[in-house]
Amino acid sequence: MKGFLSTILVAALCCSGCGSSQKPEPQADFRTLVASGEFTKATEAIQKTLSSDATLSEEARREMRFEIERMDRIRKDFKKTRPEVVEFIKQYMPAVTDQDLDRWEKERSLEMMTIDGEKRYFNNAARGLFRIDKDCLRVWDEKHTEEMAKPRPEGALDLDAHVKTIRDQALLKKQPFVEPIRLRIRYTISVNPDVVPAGEVIRCWIPYPREIPERQIDIRLVATDPADHRLAPNEDLQRMIYFEKSSVQGEPTKFGIEYEYTSSGVYVDIDPEQVKPVDPQGSLKPYLEQEAPHIVFTDALRELSKQVVGTETNPYRVAQKLYAWVEDHTPWSLSREYSTIPNLSMYAYENHHGDCGIQALLMITLCRMNNIPARWQSGWEFKPPTDSMHDWGMVYFEPYGWVPMDVTYGRRNTDDEKLKWFYLNGMDSYRLIFNDALTQPFTPVKEHFRSETVDSQRGEVEWKGGNLFFDQWDWDMKWEVLTK
């Protein structure tokens, strides 16, 4: 499954070996059509090839069927028309012109695609413009000055005070794991009525945390709905709990889970002068290599790396340079579904923006290119009273070992140099970790395409007729801090 999922995204636009060597033309045709936005014609070409070419391997057929699925997902993410985008922008910039829009599109600050001859904008493109373009961001901030000046709500997390406490306690106690909190999680998935015929079995996977020594511990399963379930082993790097229920006509099909766990903050006090390069042929070699489709050492990224790193050779200082560049040049903005993007780290480079996972993958890729071991980590973040799905990473500095890294949180606004770089070698306590690697198989194995091909934070649902995408079911995350 892992090999297939890694392959299908690369195959989306550039794979040349998905079919029989005797009949390359139909597949070359559909890839050209996809690249030019002719989705309807591409779908017809794929379906014709699937029905007429008996020599296609099962893997090639799956890749081609996924391409049809991928185009459908793109259509769902790109529904906004130009008038709708203009209407939003004019709330803040009444004098906006077509020339402005054309310029933003060319600069990729306003995300759009031409699909079947019609220009379509990403559903969050208009709001994203005011995060990505610096002039538009300035306008947005001016319009929201009063809102931004409001005091922090009572009981809300003071993040800078929290991470300072973690740093201070880690130094005082001379250990990296401090400030533990205990949380209770209630998570439900509700499949829409009648998307599956009555009486058919719905299969559901809900993410479940792994025990990670000292950092995420004492996990206790409290309740499940239904009671019968299958919990994946702790060794699964994308750990899931699995359920089955039969669909009832006219009613939603619900799955639920409740559990508790303890999460600790992390801070490793790194002296850059003590950091040494790792052995590129040693045990950390897998974390220095390419991991297609999203961690690929392209010529463009190699050139970028040279420009950013310059003559620096100290691994920690190299990581600082990479971290600062990603933070400064890849502003956060909501992203389309990852399963529709062939290479997430290159997406960040080419589009000059990305959400947390896209930022993290660019940072991870650049680290690996510079002989700094790095890997994926993701789940949820809690910033009382708010929460969200979130992605970050882990980096390895010899002789300190693995440390958490979150480039989305960036350098802290402080004159304390160590605290400024907290999120390059530290992490707050309010995390829920589900995924410790990219694109891992589930237990039990999912039969149909996954809705999320990189990791799992919302869950997955299917029945014998196929995958149920995110628009066919809802999820709800409820949480509370039990003890600090």
C-alpha positions as CSV (number, residue, x, y, z in Angstrom):
1,M,0.0,0.0,0.0
2,K,2.8,2.4,0.9
3,G,4.5,1.9,-2.5
4,F,1.2,2.4,-4.3
5,L,0.3,5.6,-2.5
6,S,3.8,7.0,-3.0
7,T,3.5,6.2,-6.7
8,I,0.1,7.5,-7.5
9,L,0.8,11.2,-6.8
10,V,4.0,11.2,-8.9
11,A,2.0,9.4,-11.6
12,A,-0.5,12.2,-11.7
13,L,1.4,14.3,-14.2
14,C,4.8,12.8,-15.0
15,C,4.8,9.0,-14.8
16,S,5.7,7.4,-18.1
17,G,5.6,3.8,-17.2
18,C,2.1,3.2,-16.0
19,G,1.0,1.2,-19.0
20,S,2.0,-1.3,-21.6
21,S,5.1,-0.5,-23.7
22,Q,3.0,-1.5,-26.7
23,K,0.4,1.3,-26.2
24,P,2.0,4.4,-24.8
25,E,0.1,7.0,-26.7
26,P,-3.3,7.0,-24.9
27,Q,-1.6,7.5,-21.5
28,A,0.6,10.2,-22.9
29,D,-2.5,11.8,-24.2
30,F,-4.4,11.8,-20.9
31,R,-1.4,13.3,-19.1
32,T,-1.1,16.1,-21.6
33,L,-4.9,16.7,-21.2
34,V,-4.6,16.8,-17.4
35,A,-1.7,19.2,-17.5
36,S,-3.7,21.6,-19.7
37,G,-6.7,21.4,-17.5
38,E,-8.9,19.4,-19.9
39,F,-10.3,17.2,-17.2
40,T,-13.4,16.0,-19.0
41,K,-11.4,14.9,-22.0
42,A,-8.7,13.4,-19.8
43,T,-11.3,11.3,-18.0
44,E,-12.7,10.1,-21.2
45,A,-9.3,9.1,-22.5
46,I,-8.5,7.2,-19.2
47,Q,-11.8,5.4,-19.3
48,K,-11.3,4.4,-23.0
49,T,-7.8,3.1,-22.2
50,L,-9.1,1.2,-19.2
51,S,-11.8,-0.5,-21.2
52,S,-9.7,-1.2,-24.3
53,D,-6.2,-2.1,-23.1
54,A,-6.2,-5.6,-21.6
55,T,-2.4,-5.5,-21.2
56,L,-2.5,-2.9,-18.4
57,S,-1.3,-4.1,-15.1
58,E,-3.5,-3.8,-12.0
59,E,-1.2,-1.2,-10.6
60,A,-1.4,0.9,-13.7
61,R,-5.2,0.6,-13.6
62,R,-5.3,1.8,-10.0
63,E,-3.1,4.7,-10.9
64,M,-5.3,5.7,-13.7
65,R,-8.5,5.4,-11.7
66,F,-6.9,7.5,-9.0
67,E,-6.2,10.2,-11.6
68,I,-9.9,10.4,-12.3
69,E,-10.5,10.7,-8.5
70,R,-7.8,13.3,-8.2
71,M,-9.4,15.5,-10.9
72,D,-12.7,15.2,-9.1
73,R,-11.1,16.3,-5.8
74,I,-9.5,19.3,-7.6
75,R,-12.9,20.4,-8.9
76,K,-14.2,20.3,-5.4
77,D,-11.4,22.5,-4.2
78,F,-11.7,25.0,-7.1
79,K,-15.3,26.2,-7.2
80,K,-15.0,30.0,-6.9
81,T,-15.5,32.2,-9.9
82,R,-13.8,35.5,-10.7
83,P,-16.8,37.6,-9.7
84,E,-17.0,35.8,-6.4
85,V,-13.3,36.4,-5.7
86,V,-13.6,40.0,-6.7
87,E,-16.6,40.5,-4.4
88,F,-14.5,39.3,-1.4
89,I,-11.5,41.4,-2.3
90,K,-13.6,44.6,-2.8
91,Q,-14.6,44.5,0.8
92,Y,-11.0,45.5,1.6
93,M,-9.7,46.9,-1.6
94,P,-12.7,48.6,-3.5
95,A,-10.5,49.9,-6.3
96,V,-9.2,46.4,-7.3
97,T,-8.7,46.0,-11.1
98,D,-8.5,43.1,-13.5
99,Q,-4.8,44.0,-13.8
100,D,-4.4,43.5,-10.1
101,L,-6.0,40.1,-10.3
102,D,-3.9,39.1,-13.3
103,R,-0.7,40.1,-11.5
104,W,-1.7,38.2,-8.3
105,E,-2.4,35.1,-10.4
106,K,0.9,35.4,-12.2
107,E,2.7,35.8,-8.8
108,R,0.7,32.8,-7.5
109,S,-0.7,34.9,-4.6
110,L,-4.2,34.2,-6.0
111,E,-4.5,30.5,-6.6
112,M,-6.5,29.5,-9.7
113,M,-6.7,26.8,-12.4
114,T,-8.3,26.6,-15.8
115,I,-10.5,23.6,-15.8
116,D,-12.3,22.6,-19.0
117,G,-11.7,26.0,-20.4
118,E,-13.1,27.9,-17.4
119,K,-11.0,29.8,-14.9
120,R,-11.7,28.5,-11.4
121,Y,-10.3,29.8,-8.1
122,F,-9.3,27.8,-5.0
123,N,-12.2,28.0,-2.5
124,N,-9.9,29.9,0.0
125,A,-8.0,31.9,-2.7
126,A,-9.5,35.3,-1.9
127,R,-8.8,35.0,1.9
128,G,-5.4,33.5,1.2
129,L,-4.4,36.6,-0.9
130,F,-4.5,38.7,2.2
131,R,-2.1,36.3,3.9
132,I,0.3,35.8,1.0
133,D,0.7,39.1,-0.7
134,K,2.5,41.6,1.6
135,D,0.6,44.7,0.4
136,C,-2.7,42.9,0.8
137,L,-1.6,41.6,4.3
138,R,-0.9,45.2,5.3
139,V,-4.4,46.2,4.1
140,W,-6.0,43.4,6.1
141,D,-4.1,44.3,9.2
142,E,-5.2,47.9,8.9
143,K,-8.8,46.9,8.6
144,H,-8.6,44.7,11.6
145,T,-6.5,46.9,13.9
146,E,-9.1,47.0,16.7
147,E,-9.7,43.3,16.6
148,M,-6.0,42.6,16.8
149,A,-5.6,44.9,19.7
150,K,-8.2,43.1,21.8
151,P,-6.8,41.6,25.0
152,R,-6.4,37.9,25.2
153,P,-9.6,36.2,26.4
154,E,-9.7,35.1,30.0
155,G,-8.3,31.6,30.3
156,A,-6.7,31.6,26.8
157,L,-3.2,30.2,26.5
158,D,-0.4,32.7,26.6
159,L,1.9,30.7,24.3
160,D,5.0,32.8,24.8
161,A,4.7,32.5,28.6
162,H,4.1,28.7,28.2
163,V,7.1,28.0,26.1
164,K,9.3,30.2,28.3
165,T,8.2,28.1,31.3
166,I,9.0,24.9,29.4
167,R,12.5,26.3,28.6
168,D,13.1,27.4,32.1
169,Q,11.9,24.2,33.7
170,A,13.9,22.0,31.3
171,L,17.0,23.9,32.2
172,L,16.2,23.8,36.0
173,K,15.4,20.1,36.0
174,K,18.1,19.2,33.5
175,Q,15.7,17.1,31.4
176,P,13.9,17.9,28.1
177,F,10.4,16.7,29.0
178,V,8.5,19.0,31.3
179,E,5.2,20.7,32.0
180,P,3.0,17.6,31.4
181,I,-0.8,18.1,30.9
182,R,-3.5,15.4,30.8
183,L,-6.2,15.7,28.2
184,R,-9.5,13.9,27.3
185,I,-10.4,13.6,23.7
186,R,-13.9,12.8,22.3
187,Y,-13.9,12.3,18.5
188,T,-16.8,11.4,16.3
189,I,-17.3,10.7,12.6
190,S,-20.8,10.9,11.1
191,V,-21.4,9.5,7.6
192,N,-24.1,11.4,5.7
193,P,-27.4,9.6,5.4
194,D,-27.9,7.4,2.3
195,V,-24.4,7.9,0.8
196,V,-24.1,4.1,1.3
197,P,-27.1,1.8,0.5
198,A,-29.0,0.6,3.5
199,G,-27.6,-2.6,5.0
200,E,-24.2,-2.2,3.6
201,V,-21.2,-2.3,5.9
202,I,-19.3,0.9,6.4
203,R,-15.6,0.6,7.4
204,C,-14.1,3.5,9.5
205,W,-10.6,4.3,10.7
206,I,-10.2,6.9,13.4
207,P,-6.6,8.2,14.4
208,Y,-5.4,7.0,17.7
209,P,-2.3,8.2,19.6
210,R,0.9,6.2,20.0
211,E,2.8,5.9,23.2
212,I,6.0,7.9,22.8
213,P,8.3,7.6,25.8
214,E,8.2,10.6,28.0
215,R,6.4,12.8,25.4
216,Q,3.0,11.2,24.9
217,I,2.2,8.6,27.5
218,D,-0.4,6.9,29.7
219,I,-3.0,6.6,26.9
220,R,-6.3,5.2,28.2
221,L,-9.1,4.1,26.0
222,V,-12.4,5.1,27.8
223,A,-15.2,4.3,25.4
224,T,-15.9,3.5,21.7
225,D,-19.0,3.5,19.5
226,P,-19.6,0.7,18.4
227,A,-18.1,-1.3,21.2
228,D,-16.5,-3.8,18.9
229,H,-13.2,-2.3,17.5
230,R,-9.7,-3.2,16.4
231,L,-6.9,-1.1,17.8
232,A,-3.7,-1.0,15.7
233,P,-0.4,-1.9,17.5
234,N,1.7,0.9,19.0
235,E,4.3,0.2,16.4
236,D,2.1,1.5,13.6
237,L,3.5,5.0,12.7
238,Q,0.0,6.1,11.6
239,R,-1.9,4.3,14.4
240,M,-5.7,3.8,13.9
241,I,-8.7,2.3,15.6
242,Y,-11.0,0.5,13.3
243,F,-14.8,0.0,13.3
244,E,-17.6,-1.4,11.2
245,K,-21.3,-0.5,11.1
246,S,-24.2,-1.2,8.8
247,S,-25.9,1.7,7.1
248,V,-29.5,2.5,8.0
249,Q,-31.7,4.2,5.4
250,G,-32.3,7.9,6.1
251,E,-30.0,8.0,9.1
252,P,-26.4,9.1,9.6
253,T,-23.9,6.3,10.5
254,K,-21.9,7.4,13.6
255,F,-18.6,6.2,15.0
256,G,-17.0,7.6,18.1
257,I,-14.1,7.3,20.5
258,E,-13.1,8.7,23.9
259,Y,-9.6,8.5,25.4
260,E,-7.2,10.3,27.7
261,Y,-3.5,10.8,27.5
262,T,-0.6,12.9,28.9
263,S,1.5,15.2,26.8
264,S,4.7,16.9,27.8
265,G,6.4,20.0,26.5
266,V,9.9,19.6,25.2
267,Y,13.0,21.7,25.2
268,V,16.6,20.7,24.3
269,D,19.2,23.2,25.2
270,I,21.5,23.1,22.2
271,D,25.0,24.6,22.0
272,P,25.6,25.0,18.3
273,E,29.4,24.6,18.8
274,Q,28.8,21.0,20.1
275,V,26.7,19.9,17.1
276,K,28.5,17.6,14.7
277,P,27.6,16.2,11.3
278,V,26.1,12.7,11.3
279,D,27.4,9.7,9.4
280,P,25.5,9.8,6.1
281,Q,25.9,6.0,5.8
282,G,24.9,5.3,9.4
283,S,21.6,4.3,11.0
284,L,20.1,7.7,10.2
285,K,20.6,7.3,6.5
286,P,16.8,6.8,5.8
287,Y,16.2,10.3,7.2
288,L,18.7,11.8,4.8
289,E,17.3,10.3,1.6
290,Q,14.6,11.3,-0.8
291,E,11.1,10.0,-0.1
292,A,9.0,10.5,-3.2
293,P,6.7,12.1,-4.1
294,H,7.0,14.9,-1.5
295,I,10.7,14.8,-0.4
296,V,12.6,15.0,-3.7
297,F,16.0,16.8,-4.2
298,T,15.0,18.7,-7.3
299,D,17.5,21.0,-9.2
300,A,15.5,24.0,-8.0
301,L,15.7,23.1,-4.4
302,R,19.4,22.2,-4.7
303,E,20.0,25.7,-6.0
304,L,17.8,27.3,-3.3
305,S,19.7,25.4,-0.7
306,K,23.1,26.7,-1.9
307,Q,21.8,30.3,-1.8
308,V,20.3,30.0,1.7
309,V,23.1,28.0,3.4
310,G,26.1,29.6,1.7
311,T,29.4,28.6,3.3
312,E,27.9,27.6,6.6
313,T,28.8,24.0,7.7
314,N,27.6,23.8,11.3
315,P,24.4,21.6,11.2
316,Y,22.5,23.6,13.8
317,R,23.3,27.0,12.2
318,V,22.4,25.5,8.7
319,A,19.1,24.5,10.2
320,Q,18.6,28.0,11.5
321,K,19.2,29.5,8.1
322,L,16.8,27.1,6.5
323,Y,14.1,27.6,9.2
324,A,14.3,31.4,8.8
325,W,14.1,31.2,5.0
326,V,11.0,29.0,5.1
327,E,9.4,31.2,7.7
328,D,10.2,34.4,5.7
329,H,9.4,33.2,2.2
330,T,6.6,30.7,2.6
331,P,3.8,32.5,4.5
332,W,1.1,30.3,5.9
333,S,-2.2,30.0,4.0
334,L,-5.0,27.4,3.8
335,S,-4.2,24.7,1.3
336,R,-6.2,22.5,-1.0
337,E,-6.3,18.7,-0.3
338,Y,-2.8,17.2,-0.3
339,S,-3.9,14.3,-2.4
340,T,-4.3,16.7,-5.4
341,I,-0.7,18.0,-5.2
342,P,2.0,15.9,-6.8
343,N,4.9,17.3,-4.7
344,L,4.2,19.3,-1.6
345,S,7.7,20.6,-1.0
346,M,8.0,21.9,-4.6
347,Y,4.5,23.4,-4.3
348,A,5.9,25.5,-1.4
349,Y,8.8,26.6,-3.5
350,E,6.9,27.3,-6.7
351,N,3.8,29.0,-5.1
352,H,5.7,30.9,-2.3
353,H,3.2,29.9,0.3
354,G,1.7,26.8,2.0
355,D,-0.1,25.5,5.1
356,C,1.7,23.9,8.0
357,G,2.3,20.5,6.3
358,I,3.6,22.1,3.1
359,Q,6.0,24.4,5.1
360,A,7.1,21.4,7.2
361,L,7.9,19.2,4.2
362,L,9.9,22.0,2.5
363,M,11.9,22.3,5.7
364,I,12.4,18.6,6.0
365,T,13.5,18.3,2.4
366,L,16.0,21.1,2.8
367,C,17.4,19.6,6.0
368,R,17.9,16.2,4.4
369,M,19.7,17.8,1.4
370,N,22.1,19.3,4.0
371,N,22.9,16.0,5.8
372,I,20.5,16.9,8.7
373,P,18.2,14.0,9.5
374,A,14.6,15.1,9.5
375,R,11.2,13.4,9.5
376,W,7.4,14.1,9.6
377,Q,5.2,14.4,12.6
378,S,1.6,15.5,12.8
379,G,-1.7,15.4,14.6
380,W,-3.6,18.2,16.4
381,E,-2.6,21.4,18.2
382,F,-4.6,22.9,21.1
383,K,-4.3,26.5,22.0
384,P,-7.0,27.0,24.5
385,P,-9.7,27.8,23.7
386,T,-9.0,26.9,20.0
387,D,-7.7,23.8,18.2
388,S,-6.8,22.7,14.7
389,M,-5.2,19.9,12.7
390,H,-1.5,20.6,12.5
391,D,1.8,19.3,10.9
392,W,5.4,19.7,12.1
393,G,8.5,17.7,12.1
394,M,11.5,16.2,14.0
395,V,15.2,16.9,13.3
396,Y,18.3,15.2,14.6
397,F,21.3,17.1,15.9
398,E,24.4,15.0,17.0
399,P,25.0,14.5,20.0
400,Y,21.6,15.7,21.2
401,G,19.4,13.3,19.3
402,W,15.9,13.9,17.9
403,V,14.2,17.2,18.7
404,P,10.8,18.5,17.7
405,M,10.6,21.3,15.1
406,D,7.7,23.5,14.0
407,V,8.6,26.0,11.3
408,T,5.0,27.3,11.1
409,Y,5.3,28.7,14.7
410,G,8.4,30.5,13.6
411,R,10.9,32.5,15.6
412,R,9.4,34.0,18.8
413,N,9.4,37.8,19.1
414,T,11.9,38.1,21.9
415,D,15.5,39.4,22.5
416,D,16.2,36.1,24.3
417,E,18.1,34.3,21.5
418,K,17.5,30.8,22.9
419,L,13.8,31.5,23.3
420,K,13.6,33.0,19.9
421,W,14.6,29.6,18.4
422,F,12.4,27.6,20.7
423,Y,10.5,25.8,17.9
424,L,13.7,24.6,16.2
425,N,14.5,22.4,19.2
426,G,11.4,22.4,21.4
427,M,7.6,22.0,21.5
428,D,4.7,23.2,23.6
429,S,2.7,20.7,25.7
430,Y,-0.6,21.1,23.8
431,R,-0.1,18.5,21.1
432,L,-1.8,15.3,20.0
433,I,0.5,13.2,17.9
434,F,-1.0,10.7,15.4
435,N,1.6,10.4,12.6
436,D,5.3,9.7,12.9
437,A,6.0,9.1,9.2
438,L,4.5,9.8,5.7
439,T,2.0,7.5,3.9
440,Q,2.0,4.5,6.2
441,P,-0.3,1.5,5.8
442,F,-3.3,1.1,8.2
443,T,-4.2,-1.9,10.3
444,P,-6.4,-3.3,8.9
445,V,-5.4,-2.3,5.4
446,K,-7.7,0.1,3.6
447,E,-8.9,-1.4,0.3
448,H,-9.9,1.7,-1.6
449,F,-8.1,5.1,-2.2
450,R,-7.4,7.2,0.9
451,S,-9.0,10.6,1.2
452,E,-5.7,11.8,2.8
453,T,-2.7,10.3,1.2
454,V,0.0,11.8,3.4
455,D,-1.1,11.0,6.9
456,S,-4.4,10.9,8.9
457,Q,-5.8,13.5,11.2
458,R,-9.5,13.3,10.4
459,G,-9.9,9.6,9.7
460,E,-10.9,7.5,6.7
461,V,-14.2,5.8,5.7
462,E,-15.1,3.4,2.9
463,W,-17.5,0.6,1.9
464,K,-17.3,-2.1,-0.7
465,G,-18.4,0.4,-3.4
466,G,-15.4,2.7,-2.8
467,N,-13.8,5.4,-0.6
468,L,-16.0,8.0,1.1
469,F,-14.4,11.4,0.6
470,F,-14.5,14.2,3.2
471,D,-17.6,15.8,1.7
472,Q,-19.5,12.6,2.5
473,W,-19.0,12.7,6.2
474,D,-18.4,15.1,9.1
475,W,-16.0,14.9,12.0
476,D,-16.1,16.5,15.4
477,M,-13.2,17.0,17.9
478,K,-14.0,17.8,21.5
479,W,-11.3,18.1,24.1
480,E,-10.6,19.2,27.6
481,V,-7.6,19.7,29.8
482,L,-8.0,17.5,32.9
483,T,-4.8,18.4,34.8
484,K,-1.8,20.7,34.4
